[in-house]
């Protein structure tokens, strides 16, 4: 045990840094998206809109949730598929034969066990699947946000071109929304496949996503 309790940043540095990157990137996306959207509006003969109005526009919703949904889909699939699927030699895979600590039955007598574990029953059953459920729900909400934003932006563009608005069903029959969707999904599937495969042969000393540097290529897990 350390003599002194680590400070707040040391204990939470990973989440703090990534959330800071997220906020900075989201602010930059909103600013440059607003500029780009106003350029598009000007070209179509419409006046520019304020930043506040842009943040509630279909264009902002579509571009933001288009990225969110693919990330949450990636994590939902990664969490669930790694339960039963294996990749020999990968640091991201469970061992091919030996039982893993993550598969052991929860012990309600542990002093620091979460509340649902101690209470058991339906709460424990739900808690055992809570991570994949959370990512699944976040994916569905993000997908709906992407659909909403794309639909609103699509009809705004049609109005500016002097065309009538489309119904949601008609919009879903158009290729644009599905093109936006699958171009993001395929990049997420590729990124997961990359870490699964590259961690077989490559190492990063000190990273929990890598095997030890001296581990054999066919040694599976961390």
N, C-alpha and C positions, 0 to 999 in steps of 0.2 A: 504494500500500500504506500502511496506517496506521502511524504511528510506534510505537504501543504496541498490543499484542494486546488486543482487547476482553475484558472480564471474562466469567466463566462465564454470568452471567444475561443479559448483552447478546447473547451468542452463542446462548443457548438459551431466551430469554425467552418465545417463543410457546408452546413445548411445556410449559414450567414453569407458565405461567399457566393454560393449558387443563387440564393435569393437576391443578392445585390446585383449579380450579373443579369438576372431575369428582369428586375425592375429597370435597370439601365437600358437593356435592349428593348423593353416594351416602350419606354419613353421615346427612345430613338425611332422605333418603328412608327409610333403614333405621329411624331413630328414629321418625318419624311413621307409617311403615308398621306398625311394631311396636305403637304405640299404637292405631292403627285396627284392626289384627287382633285385639288383645285386647278392644277394645270389641265387635267382632263375635262373638268367642267368648263373652263375658259375656252378650250378648243371647240366645245359643243355649243358655245354661245350662252352659257349660264354664268351667273356670278359666283365668286368664291364664297366659301362658307367659313365660319369661325371654327377654331380648334375645338371648342366645346361641342358644337353641333357635329363635327366630324366624329367625335368619340362615341356618339350615339347613332352613327350612320351604318348602313349595311356594308359599306366598303371596309370600315374598321372591324366590325363584327366578323365579317367573312374571313379577312386575312388573319385575324387573331385566333379565332377558334379553329380555322383550318389547320393551323400548326398545333394547337393544343390537342386536338382529337387524335392526331397521328402519334403524338408522344404518349398519351394515355393508353392508346391501343397497344403500342409497343410494350409498355410496362405490364399491362393486363395479360397479354399473351406470354410475355417472358416469365412472369410470376407463375402462371398456371402450367405452361408447357414444361418448365424445368422440374415440375413435380415428378413427371413420369418419363420424360424423354432424356436421353443421355448423349454425350459426345465424348468419345474416348480421347483423353489427353487434354481436354479443355479445362481451364480454371473455372469456367462458368457452369460446369456440369457436376452433378452428384456422382459419387463413386459408382462404378458399374455393378459392384457386387456387395460391398459392405454397407450396412445400415448407417444412415447419417443422423447426427444429433437432432437435426431439424424434424426428423420423422418420429421422434420418441413421443410417447403419450404425455400429455401435460400433467404436472404434479400439483394438485390444489393445496398441498401442505407447504409448498415453498413460501417462505416469508414474504418475498417481494413479487409473488405471482400476481398478474393483473386481476382485477375484480371479477371479470367473467369466468376466469379459470377457477377461482375459489367458489363461485356460485354454481358452476356446472350447468347441466341441462341445456335448454335451447340457447342460453346466452353463450355458453362455451362452444356449442356447435356453430353459432353464427360468428363468434370471435375467431374460430379456427380458419374461417374463410374470409375474414374481414379485409385483408389486404387486396385480394383479387376482386372482391365486391366493390371496394372503394374505387379502384382503378377502372373497373367496368362502368360504374355509375358516372365517374368523371369523363370517360370516353363518350357515353351516351349524351351527357349534357353538352359536351363540346361539339359533338357531331350535330346536335340540334341547333346550337349557336351558329355553327358554320352554315347550316342549311338556311336558317333564318336570315343571316347577313347576306348570303349570296342571293337569296330570293329577293330581298328588298333592293339590293344594289342592281340586280338584273332588271327589275321593273323600273327603277330610276333611270337606268341607261335607255331603256325602251322609250320612256316618256320623252327624254331629251332628244331622241331620234325621231320623234313624232309617231311612234308606234303604240298600239294599245297594250295595257298590262296583261300579263299572263297569269293563269291560275297556278297554284302550287303543283298540281298534278302535271300540267303542261311543262312547267319548269323542270320537274324531275325527269321528264322525257328528253330534255336537252342534254347534250354531252358535256357542257361546260362544268357543271357542278361535279359530275363524276370524274372528269379530268382532274379538277382541283383535288378531289378526294384521293384518287389512286396515285397521283404523283407524289403525294406526301406519304401514303402508306408504304409504297415500294422503297422509299429511302429509309424508313424505319426498320423494315425487315432486313434490308442490306446492312444497316449499322449493327443490328443484333447478331446477324450471321458473321459479321467481321470480328466482333470481340470474341465470339464463341470459337471461331476457327484460328484467328491470329494468336489467341492465348495458348494454343497448343504448342506453338513453336517459338513465340517471342515472349520476353520477360520485361517487367518494369519493377526494379527493386524498390521495396517499400510500399507498393500498391496492393491493397486487398483484392484487386481485380486480376492480379497476376499470381502465377505459381512462384515458389522460391526459385531464384536464379539457377540453382544447381539441380532442379527437378528434371527428371527425364521427360521427353516429349510425350510419351504415352501415359505418364502419371496423371490420373484424372482427379480434378478437384484442386482445392488450394492446400 
